[in-house]
Amino acid sequence: MEKLSNPQKTIETIKKYEFAFQKKFGQNFLIDGHVLDKIIAAAEVTKEDCVVEIGPGIGTLTQYLAEAARNVIAIEIDKMLIPILQETLADYDNVTVIHQDVLKTDLRELVREHNEGRPVKVVANLPYYITTPIIMNLFEGRLPVSSVTVMVQKEVAQRMQAGPGTKDYGALSLAVQYFAVPYIAANVPPNCFMPRPRVGSAVIRLTRHEKPPVEVDDEQAMFQIIRASFNQRRKTLVNSLHNSPQISKTKEEILRALEQMGLSQTVRGEALTLEQFAALTDLLCGRE
Ligand code: SAM
């Protein structure tokens, strides 16, 4: 069967099933073979791998994954796509399609069932409206995932990879970098999709750390402090933390912690590294 990366085949399939694209599901299907090859290469998919794909659409990336991997679990929310996937993936006996919302799926159970609980690779052209919840669920849920290679909005990829002191640096950069090493593998223009998205895209690979790069007594408290620090970007760190209803520390306590760390009273959150956020958290909320 001709691959769906051929735009003619995609058009033919969509017409045959009278498929109507749903904006609310972030449906922009890939129609460029080079980009698909780049995704497979960035994810380093081999015949040893069990891959979880989020949002297979009509199966374009799934066809490439099925050829490269041992087996593929593809989770799709849109019921109109399920009969299409049955046809476009008919040649592959190593793909399981699951009709579900990925945010409500018990991924741990799926990985146990299909890969004996061993780490899987997640590979996807993500629906952009839920990029952050999907990635944070994978990481914070401590699921057995060795890497996540995904197409996301270009700006989001830049935020994930940004370092301290840059305009893109924020809570997302720190959350992602606590769990993984980010690497932008390719930038992808709108004409590689059908329909074309209004934004640029990028393929980013997040390779899971074996263990987090910093140690902190209370991980949840650190993420609360990080989020509060970037809520009001222009304010000093002291004011941002003090104004946050989630953080019950006095100005004096925060100033004392900054002083102990050798930081200025007027420092802003965007100047702090992950190590410094961990140290600040231990000073403010750590075990005695
Ligand atoms: N993988 C296909 C491709 O590359 O051509 C389609 C990618 S498209 C950007 C995103 C896909 O995710 C769509 O098929 C959409 O229906 C699906 N999707 C959206 N929200 C979802 C959710 N919560 N759970 C599972 N799939 C979802």
Residues whose N, C-alpha, C, O or C-beta is under 5 A from the ligand:
A	BS01	SAM	F25 G26 Q27 N28 F29 L30 I54 G55 P56 G57 T60 L61 I75 E76 I77 D78 Q100 D101 V102 L103 N125 L126 P127
